[in-house]
C-alpha cells in the first residue's frame, strides 16, 4: 500500500524523519536493527569525511577530477541498507556512499578517482558494477542484469542510480520501458539533487515530479525525502519486496541537494545563490540521523567526535597508500573490458607494447 498512499501527482512525499531528527510518521518507522542503523550512520560519516578530503586532494593536484557527494548520503545509504547481499548495485558516478556500504573499499574508491585502473576491480563477492560516466547507460545495464536474474530464476534485484538530469536522456526511457515490459526485478533511484550540472531541474522537464514518469511505464513511482535515511530505506525495502514477488520495477525519486559542485571542474556560484545552499544545509541528512540515533540512546556526541577522528585518520592513511600504489601494468588497462581478452584487444595490446618498446612518439 505504500506506493498507493503517496501520489506524486498530488505532491505527496514520503517522509519519516524530519529536519530535526524527529519521527513524523510513527506507523511507517521501519524496524531496523541497531547494528544496521549504526552501520548506516558510520558509512554516511565516512563518505562525508572522505568526500571533504577528496576535494582537498584534488585541489592539491593529488587526485583527478572528482564528483562530490556531500548532502546525498541518505539517498544512497538508506537504499543499500534495504537490499540483500546477493543484489546488484549499478552505478552512475556520484554513488560513493552506496559503494562503501555495499563493500567497495575506500582504497578502491579512491584508486578510481586517482586514475588507477585497479579502482574498478572489486572483491569477487562484491556485486557492484564499475563507475559509469556516460549519462543514462547504466539504466540499460541494470535492466540487463535484472533480465538475466529473472531468466535464471535467481533472487537477485538490481538497483540503479541516476541523476535528475539523466532522466532526460533516451537511455533512461529505453531501460525503464524494457524493465517494465518484462516485469524485471529492478529498482531505479533518481537522485534529484536539483541540478544537472548548471541546469536547474525545473528547466529540464515540465513534469511536476520525476517520480510521476513511472506512470508512462505502468509501474509504481514515489517521491521520497532523499535526506531521510529511514524513508529511503522503507521505499526501497517495499520496492524489493515487489521485485521479489515478480511484480516488476519501481521508480523512486529521492529529493535531495548537491551541496558541493557538480565536479571539481565546476563553479556552482555561477548559477545558484549561497542562500539556497544554506537553506539545504539545514536539512543535512547526517545531522538529522545523528539526532535520531542519540534519541534512541544508540549514539552520543562523544562517540561522534571519536568516529570523525577515526575516519579522518583512516582516509589520510588510505590515500597515502593509494599514492604509493605505483603505476598499473599495461595489461591491466586491457584486461577488464571482457571476461577474456578478445582477439582485437590482444592485437591492440601487442601493438601498443611494440610502440612503447620503440620509445613511443619520440621514435615515431
VOMARMI-821742 format. One record per residue (C-alpha): residue number from 1; residue in one letter; z, y, x. Coordinates in Angstrom, 1 decimal, always signed. Layout:
BEGIN
@resi: NUM resn: a w: Z v: Y u: X $
...
This chain:
BEGIN
@resi: 1 resn: x w: +0.0 v: +0.0 u: +0.0 $
@resi: 2 resn: x w: +0.4 v: +2.4 u: +3.0 $
@resi: 3 resn: x w: -3.2 v: +3.5 u: +3.1 $
@resi: 4 resn: x w: -3.4 v: +4.0 u: -0.6 $
@resi: 5 resn: x w: -0.3 v: +6.2 u: -0.6 $
@resi: 6 resn: x w: -1.8 v: +8.7 u: +1.9 $
@resi: 7 resn: x w: -5.1 v: +10.0 u: +0.8 $
@resi: 8 resn: x w: -6.8 v: +12.1 u: +3.5 $
@resi: 9 resn: x w: -8.9 v: +13.8 u: +0.8 $
@resi: 10 resn: x w: -5.8 v: +15.3 u: -0.7 $
@resi: 11 resn: x w: -4.4 v: +16.4 u: +2.7 $
@resi: 12 resn: x w: -1.7 v: +13.7 u: +2.7 $
@resi: 13 resn: x w: -0.5 v: +12.9 u: +6.2 $
@resi: 14 resn: x w: +1.8 v: +10.1 u: +7.2 $
@resi: 15 resn: x w: +5.0 v: +11.3 u: +9.0 $
@resi: 16 resn: x w: +8.3 v: +9.6 u: +9.5 $
@resi: 17 resn: x w: +9.9 v: +11.6 u: +12.3 $
@resi: 18 resn: x w: +9.7 v: +15.4 u: +12.0 $
@resi: 19 resn: x w: +9.5 v: +18.0 u: +14.8 $
@resi: 20 resn: x w: +13.3 v: +18.0 u: +15.1 $
@resi: 21 resn: x w: +13.5 v: +14.2 u: +15.6 $
@resi: 22 resn: x w: +14.9 v: +13.6 u: +12.1 $
@resi: 23 resn: x w: +13.7 v: +10.9 u: +9.8 $
@resi: 24 resn: x w: +11.9 v: +12.4 u: +6.8 $
@resi: 25 resn: x w: +11.0 v: +9.1 u: +5.1 $
@resi: 26 resn: x w: +13.7 v: +6.5 u: +5.2 $
@resi: 27 resn: x w: +11.7 v: +3.9 u: +3.3 $
@resi: 28 resn: x w: +8.9 v: +3.9 u: +5.9 $
@resi: 29 resn: x w: +11.0 v: +3.9 u: +9.1 $
@resi: 30 resn: x w: +9.8 v: +0.8 u: +10.9 $
@resi: 31 resn: x w: +12.1 v: -1.8 u: +12.2 $
@resi: 32 resn: x w: +11.6 v: -1.7 u: +15.9 $
@resi: 33 resn: x w: +13.9 v: -3.4 u: +18.4 $
@resi: 34 resn: x w: +16.0 v: -1.3 u: +20.7 $
@resi: 35 resn: x w: +14.2 v: -2.8 u: +23.7 $
@resi: 36 resn: x w: +10.8 v: -1.8 u: +22.3 $
@resi: 37 resn: x w: +11.9 v: +1.7 u: +21.4 $
@resi: 38 resn: x w: +13.2 v: +2.2 u: +24.9 $
@resi: 39 resn: x w: +10.0 v: +0.8 u: +26.5 $
@resi: 40 resn: x w: +8.0 v: +3.2 u: +24.3 $
@resi: 41 resn: x w: +10.1 v: +6.2 u: +25.5 $
@resi: 42 resn: x w: +10.2 v: +5.2 u: +29.1 $
@resi: 43 resn: x w: +6.4 v: +4.8 u: +29.1 $
@resi: 44 resn: x w: +5.9 v: +8.2 u: +27.5 $
@resi: 45 resn: x w: +8.1 v: +9.8 u: +30.1 $
@resi: 46 resn: x w: +6.3 v: +8.0 u: +32.9 $
@resi: 47 resn: x w: +3.0 v: +9.1 u: +31.5 $
@resi: 48 resn: x w: +4.2 v: +12.7 u: +31.3 $
@resi: 49 resn: x w: +5.6 v: +12.8 u: +34.8 $
@resi: 50 resn: x w: +2.5 v: +11.1 u: +36.3 $
@resi: 51 resn: x w: +0.3 v: +13.5 u: +34.4 $
@resi: 52 resn: x w: +2.1 v: +16.6 u: +35.7 $
@resi: 53 resn: x w: +1.9 v: +15.2 u: +39.3 $
@resi: 54 resn: x w: -1.7 v: +14.2 u: +38.9 $
@resi: 55 resn: x w: -2.6 v: +17.8 u: +38.1 $
@resi: 56 resn: x w: -0.8 v: +18.9 u: +41.3 $
@resi: 57 resn: x w: -2.5 v: +16.2 u: +43.4 $
@resi: 58 resn: x w: -5.9 v: +17.3 u: +42.1 $
@resi: 59 resn: x w: -5.2 v: +21.0 u: +42.8 $
@resi: 60 resn: x w: -4.2 v: +20.0 u: +46.3 $
@resi: 61 resn: x w: -7.6 v: +18.3 u: +46.8 $
@resi: 62 resn: x w: -6.0 v: +14.8 u: +46.9 $
@resi: 63 resn: x w: -7.5 v: +13.5 u: +43.7 $
@resi: 64 resn: x w: -10.8 v: +13.8 u: +41.9 $
@resi: 65 resn: x w: -11.4 v: +15.4 u: +38.5 $
@resi: 66 resn: x w: -8.6 v: +14.3 u: +36.2 $
@resi: 67 resn: x w: -8.2 v: +14.2 u: +32.4 $
@resi: 68 resn: x w: -4.7 v: +15.3 u: +31.4 $
@resi: 69 resn: x w: -2.8 v: +13.6 u: +28.5 $
@resi: 70 resn: x w: +0.2 v: +15.9 u: +28.1 $
@resi: 71 resn: x w: +1.1 v: +16.1 u: +24.4 $
@resi: 72 resn: x w: -0.7 v: +13.0 u: +23.3 $
@resi: 73 resn: x w: +1.8 v: +10.4 u: +24.5 $
@resi: 74 resn: x w: +3.0 v: +9.3 u: +21.0 $
@resi: 75 resn: x w: -0.6 v: +9.0 u: +19.7 $
@resi: 76 resn: x w: -1.1 v: +6.3 u: +22.4 $
@resi: 77 resn: x w: +2.2 v: +4.5 u: +22.9 $
@resi: 78 resn: x w: +3.0 v: +4.2 u: +19.2 $
@resi: 79 resn: x w: -0.2 v: +2.2 u: +18.5 $
@resi: 80 resn: x w: +0.2 v: +0.0 u: +21.6 $
@resi: 81 resn: x w: +3.8 v: -1.0 u: +20.7 $
@resi: 82 resn: x w: +2.5 v: -2.2 u: +17.3 $
@resi: 83 resn: x w: +0.0 v: -4.7 u: +18.8 $
@resi: 84 resn: x w: +0.3 v: -8.2 u: +20.1 $
@resi: 85 resn: x w: -0.1 v: -9.3 u: +23.7 $
@resi: 86 resn: x w: -3.5 v: -11.0 u: +23.0 $
@resi: 87 resn: x w: -5.0 v: -7.9 u: +21.6 $
@resi: 88 resn: x w: -7.6 v: -5.8 u: +23.4 $
@resi: 89 resn: x w: -7.3 v: -2.1 u: +24.4 $
@resi: 90 resn: x w: -10.7 v: -0.4 u: +24.6 $
@resi: 91 resn: x w: -10.5 v: +3.0 u: +26.3 $
@resi: 92 resn: x w: -12.2 v: +6.3 u: +26.4 $
@resi: 93 resn: x w: -10.8 v: +8.3 u: +29.4 $
@resi: 94 resn: x w: -7.7 v: +10.0 u: +28.0 $
@resi: 95 resn: x w: -5.6 v: +6.9 u: +27.3 $
@resi: 96 resn: x w: -3.3 v: +7.0 u: +30.4 $
@resi: 97 resn: x w: -0.2 v: +6.2 u: +28.4 $
@resi: 98 resn: x w: -1.8 v: +3.4 u: +26.4 $
@resi: 99 resn: x w: -2.9 v: +1.8 u: +29.6 $
@resi: 100 resn: x w: +0.6 v: +1.9 u: +31.1 $
@resi: 101 resn: x w: +2.2 v: +0.3 u: +28.0 $
@resi: 102 resn: x w: -0.5 v: -2.4 u: +27.9 $
@resi: 103 resn: x w: +0.2 v: -3.5 u: +31.5 $
@resi: 104 resn: x w: -2.1 v: -1.5 u: +33.7 $
@resi: 105 resn: x w: +0.0 v: -0.5 u: +36.7 $
@resi: 106 resn: x w: +0.5 v: +3.1 u: +37.7 $
@resi: 107 resn: x w: -1.2 v: +2.4 u: +41.1 $
@resi: 108 resn: x w: -4.3 v: +1.0 u: +39.3 $
@resi: 109 resn: x w: -4.5 v: +4.0 u: +37.0 $
@resi: 110 resn: x w: -4.2 v: +6.4 u: +40.0 $
@resi: 111 resn: x w: -6.7 v: +4.5 u: +42.0 $
@resi: 112 resn: x w: -9.4 v: +5.1 u: +39.4 $
@resi: 113 resn: x w: -8.9 v: +8.9 u: +39.4 $
@resi: 114 resn: x w: -8.7 v: +8.8 u: +43.2 $
@resi: 115 resn: x w: -12.2 v: +7.4 u: +43.2 $
@resi: 116 resn: x w: -11.3 v: +3.9 u: +44.3 $
@resi: 117 resn: x w: -13.3 v: +1.0 u: +42.7 $
@resi: 118 resn: x w: -10.1 v: -1.1 u: +42.6 $
@resi: 119 resn: x w: -8.7 v: +1.1 u: +40.0 $
@resi: 120 resn: x w: -10.9 v: -0.5 u: +37.4 $
@resi: 121 resn: x w: -9.7 v: -4.0 u: +38.2 $
@resi: 122 resn: x w: -6.6 v: -5.0 u: +36.3 $
@resi: 123 resn: x w: -4.5 v: -8.1 u: +36.5 $
@resi: 124 resn: x w: -6.0 v: -11.2 u: +34.8 $
@resi: 125 resn: x w: -3.6 v: -11.2 u: +31.9 $
@resi: 126 resn: x w: -4.1 v: -7.5 u: +31.0 $
@resi: 127 resn: x w: -6.6 v: -7.2 u: +28.2 $
@resi: 128 resn: x w: -7.8 v: -3.7 u: +28.9 $
@resi: 129 resn: x w: -11.4 v: -2.6 u: +29.4 $
@resi: 130 resn: x w: -12.1 v: -0.1 u: +32.3 $
@resi: 131 resn: x w: -12.1 v: +3.6 u: +31.5 $
@resi: 132 resn: x w: -15.3 v: +4.6 u: +29.6 $
@resi: 133 resn: x w: -16.6 v: +8.2 u: +30.2 $
@resi: 134 resn: x w: -19.8 v: +8.1 u: +28.1 $
@resi: 135 resn: x w: -18.7 v: +9.6 u: +24.8 $
@resi: 136 resn: x w: -18.7 v: +7.1 u: +21.8 $
@resi: 137 resn: x w: -20.0 v: +4.0 u: +23.5 $
@resi: 138 resn: x w: -16.5 v: +2.5 u: +23.6 $
@resi: 139 resn: x w: -16.7 v: +2.0 u: +19.8 $
@resi: 140 resn: x w: -19.5 v: -0.5 u: +20.2 $
@resi: 141 resn: x w: -17.6 v: -2.2 u: +23.0 $
@resi: 142 resn: x w: -14.7 v: -2.7 u: +20.7 $
@resi: 143 resn: x w: -16.9 v: -3.9 u: +17.8 $
@resi: 144 resn: x w: -18.4 v: -6.4 u: +20.2 $
@resi: 145 resn: x w: -15.0 v: -7.8 u: +21.2 $
@resi: 146 resn: x w: -13.8 v: -7.9 u: +17.6 $
@resi: 147 resn: x w: -17.0 v: -9.7 u: +16.6 $
@resi: 148 resn: x w: -16.5 v: -12.3 u: +19.3 $
@resi: 149 resn: x w: -12.9 v: -12.7 u: +18.2 $
@resi: 150 resn: x w: -14.0 v: -13.4 u: +14.7 $
@resi: 151 resn: x w: -16.8 v: -15.8 u: +15.6 $
@resi: 152 resn: x w: -14.4 v: -17.8 u: +17.9 $
@resi: 153 resn: x w: -11.6 v: -17.8 u: +15.4 $
@resi: 154 resn: x w: -9.2 v: -16.0 u: +17.8 $
@resi: 155 resn: x w: -6.3 v: -14.0 u: +16.6 $
@resi: 156 resn: x w: -7.3 v: -11.0 u: +18.7 $
@resi: 157 resn: x w: -7.6 v: -7.5 u: +17.5 $
@resi: 158 resn: x w: -9.5 v: -4.7 u: +19.4 $
@resi: 159 resn: x w: -8.0 v: -1.2 u: +19.3 $
@resi: 160 resn: x w: -10.2 v: +1.6 u: +20.4 $
@resi: 161 resn: x w: -9.5 v: +5.3 u: +21.0 $
@resi: 162 resn: x w: -11.9 v: +8.2 u: +20.7 $
@resi: 163 resn: x w: -11.5 v: +12.0 u: +20.6 $
@resi: 164 resn: x w: -12.3 v: +14.2 u: +17.7 $
@resi: 165 resn: x w: -15.5 v: +15.4 u: +19.3 $
@resi: 166 resn: x w: -16.6 v: +11.8 u: +19.9 $
@resi: 167 resn: x w: -16.8 v: +11.2 u: +16.1 $
@resi: 168 resn: x w: -19.9 v: +13.5 u: +16.1 $
@resi: 169 resn: x w: -21.8 v: +11.0 u: +18.4 $
@resi: 170 resn: x w: -24.2 v: +8.5 u: +17.0 $
@resi: 171 resn: x w: -22.5 v: +5.5 u: +18.6 $
@resi: 172 resn: x w: -19.3 v: +6.2 u: +16.7 $
@resi: 173 resn: x w: -21.2 v: +5.7 u: +13.4 $
@resi: 174 resn: x w: -23.1 v: +2.7 u: +14.6 $
@resi: 175 resn: x w: -20.0 v: +0.9 u: +15.9 $
@resi: 176 resn: x w: -17.9 v: +1.8 u: +12.8 $
@resi: 177 resn: x w: -20.6 v: +0.7 u: +10.4 $
@resi: 178 resn: x w: -21.2 v: -2.6 u: +12.2 $
@resi: 179 resn: x w: -17.4 v: -3.3 u: +12.3 $
@resi: 180 resn: x w: -17.1 v: -2.5 u: +8.6 $
@resi: 181 resn: x w: -20.1 v: -4.5 u: +7.5 $
@resi: 182 resn: x w: -18.8 v: -7.7 u: +9.2 $
@resi: 183 resn: x w: -15.1 v: -7.1 u: +8.4 $
@resi: 184 resn: x w: -14.2 v: -7.2 u: +12.1 $
@resi: 185 resn: x w: -10.6 v: -7.1 u: +13.4 $
@resi: 186 resn: x w: -10.9 v: -3.6 u: +14.9 $
@resi: 187 resn: x w: -8.6 v: -0.5 u: +14.8 $
@resi: 188 resn: x w: -10.1 v: +2.9 u: +15.6 $
@resi: 189 resn: x w: -7.7 v: +5.7 u: +16.6 $
@resi: 190 resn: x w: -9.2 v: +9.2 u: +16.6 $
@resi: 191 resn: x w: -7.1 v: +11.3 u: +18.9 $
@resi: 192 resn: x w: -7.7 v: +14.6 u: +17.1 $
@resi: 193 resn: x w: -6.3 v: +16.9 u: +19.8 $
@resi: 194 resn: x w: -8.1 v: +19.9 u: +18.1 $
@resi: 195 resn: x w: -10.8 v: +20.5 u: +20.8 $
@resi: 196 resn: x w: -13.9 v: +18.7 u: +22.1 $
@resi: 197 resn: x w: -13.8 v: +20.5 u: +25.4 $
@resi: 198 resn: x w: -14.1 v: +24.1 u: +24.2 $
@resi: 199 resn: x w: -15.4 v: +23.3 u: +20.7 $
@resi: 200 resn: x w: -12.6 v: +23.5 u: +18.1 $
@resi: 201 resn: x w: -12.5 v: +20.7 u: +15.5 $
@resi: 202 resn: x w: -13.4 v: +23.0 u: +12.6 $
@resi: 203 resn: x w: -16.7 v: +23.8 u: +14.3 $
@resi: 204 resn: x w: -17.6 v: +20.2 u: +15.0 $
@resi: 205 resn: x w: -17.6 v: +18.9 u: +11.4 $
@resi: 206 resn: x w: -17.3 v: +20.3 u: +7.8 $
@resi: 207 resn: x w: -15.1 v: +17.3 u: +6.8 $
@resi: 208 resn: x w: -11.6 v: +18.3 u: +5.8 $
@resi: 209 resn: x w: -10.2 v: +15.5 u: +7.8 $
@resi: 210 resn: x w: -11.6 v: +13.0 u: +10.3 $
@resi: 211 resn: x w: -9.8 v: +10.1 u: +8.5 $
@resi: 212 resn: x w: -12.0 v: +10.6 u: +5.4 $
@resi: 213 resn: x w: -15.0 v: +9.5 u: +7.4 $
@resi: 214 resn: x w: -13.8 v: +6.0 u: +6.7 $
@resi: 215 resn: x w: -14.9 v: +6.3 u: +3.1 $
@resi: 216 resn: x w: -18.6 v: +6.1 u: +4.2 $
@resi: 217 resn: x w: -17.9 v: +2.7 u: +5.8 $
@resi: 218 resn: x w: -15.9 v: +1.4 u: +2.8 $
@resi: 219 resn: x w: -12.7 v: +0.9 u: +4.9 $
@resi: 220 resn: x w: -9.3 v: +2.4 u: +4.8 $
@resi: 221 resn: x w: -8.7 v: +5.7 u: +6.6 $
@resi: 222 resn: x w: -5.4 v: +7.5 u: +7.1 $
@resi: 223 resn: x w: -4.3 v: +10.8 u: +8.7 $
@resi: 224 resn: x w: -1.1 v: +10.5 u: +10.7 $
@resi: 225 resn: x w: +1.1 v: +12.9 u: +12.6 $
@resi: 226 resn: x w: +0.0 v: +11.9 u: +16.1 $
@resi: 227 resn: x w: +3.1 v: +13.4 u: +17.7 $
@resi: 228 resn: x w: +5.3 v: +11.0 u: +15.7 $
@resi: 229 resn: x w: +5.5 v: +7.6 u: +17.5 $
@resi: 230 resn: x w: +7.1 v: +5.9 u: +14.5 $
@resi: 231 resn: x w: +4.3 v: +6.9 u: +12.2 $
@resi: 232 resn: x w: +1.6 v: +5.9 u: +14.7 $
@resi: 233 resn: x w: +3.4 v: +2.5 u: +15.1 $
@resi: 234 resn: x w: +3.5 v: +1.9 u: +11.4 $
@resi: 235 resn: x w: -0.1 v: +2.9 u: +10.8 $
@resi: 236 resn: x w: -1.4 v: +0.5 u: +13.5 $
@resi: 237 resn: x w: +1.1 v: -2.3 u: +12.5 $
@resi: 238 resn: x w: -0.3 v: -2.1 u: +9.0 $
@resi: 239 resn: x w: -3.9 v: -2.0 u: +10.2 $
@resi: 240 resn: x w: -3.3 v: -5.0 u: +12.4 $
@resi: 241 resn: x w: -1.9 v: -7.0 u: +9.5 $
@resi: 242 resn: x w: -5.1 v: -6.2 u: +7.6 $
@resi: 243 resn: x w: -7.3 v: -7.3 u: +10.5 $
@resi: 244 resn: x w: -5.3 v: -10.5 u: +11.0 $
@resi: 245 resn: x w: -5.9 v: -11.4 u: +7.3 $
@resi: 246 resn: x w: -9.7 v: -10.8 u: +7.7 $
@resi: 247 resn: x w: -9.7 v: -7.6 u: +5.7 $
@resi: 248 resn: x w: -11.7 v: -5.7 u: +8.4 $
@resi: 249 resn: x w: -11.3 v: -2.5 u: +10.4 $
@resi: 250 resn: x w: -9.2 v: +0.6 u: +9.8 $
@resi: 251 resn: x w: -9.7 v: +4.2 u: +10.8 $
@resi: 252 resn: x w: -6.7 v: +6.2 u: +11.9 $
@resi: 253 resn: x w: -6.7 v: +9.9 u: +12.7 $
@resi: 254 resn: x w: -3.9 v: +11.0 u: +14.9 $
@resi: 255 resn: x w: -3.3 v: +14.7 u: +14.5 $
@resi: 256 resn: x w: -2.1 v: +15.9 u: +17.9 $
@resi: 257 resn: x w: -2.8 v: +18.5 u: +20.5 $
@resi: 258 resn: x w: -4.1 v: +18.7 u: +24.1 $
@resi: 259 resn: x w: -1.5 v: +20.8 u: +25.8 $
@resi: 260 resn: x w: -3.4 v: +20.9 u: +29.1 $
@resi: 261 resn: x w: -7.1 v: +21.4 u: +29.9 $
@resi: 262 resn: x w: -9.9 v: +19.0 u: +28.9 $
@resi: 263 resn: x w: -10.1 v: +18.0 u: +32.6 $
@resi: 264 resn: x w: -9.1 v: +19.7 u: +35.8 $
@resi: 265 resn: x w: -12.5 v: +21.3 u: +35.7 $
@resi: 266 resn: x w: -11.8 v: +23.2 u: +32.5 $
@resi: 267 resn: x w: -10.1 v: +26.5 u: +31.9 $
@resi: 268 resn: x w: -8.7 v: +26.4 u: +28.3 $
@resi: 269 resn: x w: -7.6 v: +30.1 u: +28.4 $
@resi: 270 resn: x w: -11.3 v: +31.0 u: +27.9 $
@resi: 271 resn: x w: -11.3 v: +29.5 u: +24.4 $
@resi: 272 resn: x w: -7.8 v: +29.4 u: +23.0 $
@resi: 273 resn: x w: -4.8 v: +31.6 u: +22.7 $
@resi: 274 resn: x w: -1.5 v: +30.9 u: +24.5 $
@resi: 275 resn: x w: +0.4 v: +31.4 u: +21.3 $
@resi: 276 resn: x w: -1.4 v: +28.4 u: +19.8 $
@resi: 277 resn: x w: -0.4 v: +26.2 u: +22.7 $
@resi: 278 resn: x w: +3.2 v: +27.4 u: +22.5 $
@resi: 279 resn: x w: +3.4 v: +26.5 u: +18.8 $
@resi: 280 resn: x w: +2.2 v: +23.0 u: +19.5 $
@resi: 281 resn: x w: +4.7 v: +22.6 u: +22.4 $
@resi: 282 resn: x w: +7.5 v: +22.9 u: +19.8 $
@resi: 283 resn: x w: +6.1 v: +19.7 u: +18.3 $
@resi: 284 resn: x w: +6.3 v: +17.9 u: +21.6 $
@resi: 285 resn: x w: +6.4 v: +14.1 u: +20.9 $
@resi: 286 resn: x w: +8.7 v: +13.3 u: +23.8 $
@resi: 287 resn: x w: +11.4 v: +15.8 u: +22.7 $
@resi: 288 resn: x w: +11.5 v: +14.6 u: +19.1 $
@resi: 289 resn: x w: +11.5 v: +10.9 u: +20.2 $
@resi: 290 resn: x w: +14.4 v: +11.6 u: +22.6 $
@resi: 291 resn: x w: +16.4 v: +13.3 u: +19.9 $
@resi: 292 resn: x w: +15.8 v: +10.3 u: +17.6 $
@resi: 293 resn: x w: +17.0 v: +7.8 u: +20.3 $
@resi: 294 resn: x w: +20.0 v: +9.9 u: +21.0 $
@resi: 295 resn: x w: +20.9 v: +10.0 u: +17.3 $
@resi: 296 resn: x w: +20.7 v: +6.2 u: +17.3 $
@resi: 297 resn: x w: +23.1 v: +6.0 u: +20.3 $
@resi: 298 resn: x w: +20.3 v: +4.4 u: +22.3 $
@resi: 299 resn: x w: +19.9 v: +7.2 u: +24.8 $
@resi: 300 resn: x w: +21.7 v: +10.2 u: +26.4 $
@resi: 301 resn: x w: +20.9 v: +13.4 u: +28.3 $
@resi: 302 resn: x w: +22.3 v: +11.8 u: +31.4 $
@resi: 303 resn: x w: +20.1 v: +8.8 u: +31.1 $
@resi: 304 resn: x w: +17.2 v: +11.1 u: +30.6 $
@resi: 305 resn: x w: +17.8 v: +13.0 u: +33.8 $
@resi: 306 resn: x w: +18.1 v: +9.8 u: +35.7 $
@resi: 307 resn: x w: +14.9 v: +8.4 u: +34.1 $
@resi: 308 resn: x w: +12.9 v: +11.6 u: +35.0 $
@resi: 309 resn: x w: +14.1 v: +11.4 u: +38.6 $
@resi: 310 resn: x w: +13.3 v: +7.7 u: +38.8 $
@resi: 311 resn: x w: +9.8 v: +8.3 u: +37.5 $
@resi: 312 resn: x w: +9.2 v: +11.2 u: +39.8 $
@resi: 313 resn: x w: +10.0 v: +9.2 u: +42.9 $
@resi: 314 resn: x w: +8.0 v: +6.3 u: +41.6 $
@resi: 315 resn: x w: +5.0 v: +8.5 u: +41.1 $
@resi: 316 resn: x w: +5.2 v: +10.1 u: +44.5 $
@resi: 317 resn: x w: +5.7 v: +6.7 u: +46.3 $
@resi: 318 resn: x w: +2.8 v: +5.2 u: +44.3 $
@resi: 319 resn: x w: +0.4 v: +7.9 u: +45.0 $
@resi: 320 resn: x w: +1.3 v: +7.8 u: +48.7 $
@resi: 321 resn: x w: +0.4 v: +4.2 u: +48.7 $
@resi: 322 resn: x w: -2.9 v: +5.0 u: +46.9 $
@resi: 323 resn: x w: -3.8 v: +7.5 u: +49.6 $
@resi: 324 resn: x w: -3.0 v: +4.8 u: +52.3 $
@resi: 325 resn: x w: -5.1 v: +2.1 u: +50.5 $
@resi: 326 resn: x w: -8.2 v: +2.8 u: +52.6 $
@resi: 327 resn: x w: -11.8 v: +2.6 u: +51.6 $
@resi: 328 resn: x w: -13.2 v: -0.1 u: +49.4 $
@resi: 329 resn: x w: -15.6 v: -2.7 u: +50.8 $
@resi: 330 resn: x w: -19.3 v: -2.1 u: +49.9 $
@resi: 331 resn: x w: -19.4 v: -5.4 u: +48.0 $
@resi: 332 resn: x w: -16.7 v: -4.2 u: +45.6 $
@resi: 333 resn: x w: -19.0 v: -1.4 u: +44.3 $
@resi: 334 resn: x w: -21.4 v: -4.1 u: +43.0 $
@resi: 335 resn: x w: -19.1 v: -7.0 u: +42.1 $
@resi: 336 resn: x w: -17.6 v: -5.8 u: +38.9 $
@resi: 337 resn: x w: -20.5 v: -4.9 u: +36.7 $
@resi: 338 resn: x w: -21.1 v: -8.5 u: +35.6 $
@resi: 339 resn: x w: -19.0 v: -11.7 u: +36.0 $
@resi: 340 resn: x w: -21.5 v: -12.8 u: +38.6 $
@resi: 341 resn: x w: -23.9 v: -10.7 u: +40.7 $
@resi: 342 resn: x w: -27.3 v: -10.6 u: +39.2 $
@resi: 343 resn: x w: -30.4 v: -11.1 u: +41.4 $
@resi: 344 resn: x w: -31.2 v: -7.4 u: +41.0 $
@resi: 345 resn: x w: -27.8 v: -6.3 u: +42.1 $
@resi: 346 resn: x w: -27.8 v: -8.7 u: +45.0 $
@resi: 347 resn: x w: -31.1 v: -7.2 u: +46.1 $
@resi: 348 resn: x w: -29.7 v: -3.6 u: +45.8 $
@resi: 349 resn: x w: -26.6 v: -4.5 u: +47.8 $
@resi: 350 resn: x w: -28.5 v: -6.1 u: +50.6 $
@resi: 351 resn: x w: -30.9 v: -3.2 u: +50.7 $
@resi: 352 resn: x w: -28.1 v: -0.7 u: +51.0 $
@resi: 353 resn: x w: -26.4 v: -2.8 u: +53.7 $
@resi: 354 resn: x w: -29.5 v: -2.6 u: +55.8 $
@resi: 355 resn: x w: -29.8 v: +1.1 u: +55.1 $
@resi: 356 resn: x w: -26.2 v: +1.7 u: +56.3 $
@resi: 357 resn: x w: -26.8 v: -0.5 u: +59.4 $
@resi: 358 resn: x w: -29.7 v: +1.7 u: +60.4 $
@resi: 359 resn: x w: -27.5 v: +4.7 u: +60.2 $
@resi: 360 resn: x w: -28.3 v: +5.9 u: +56.7 $
@resi: 361 resn: x w: -30.0 v: +9.2 u: +56.3 $
@resi: 362 resn: x w: -29.7 v: +10.1 u: +60.0 $
@resi: 363 resn: x w: -32.2 v: +7.4 u: +61.0 $
@resi: 364 resn: x w: -34.3 v: +7.5 u: +57.8 $
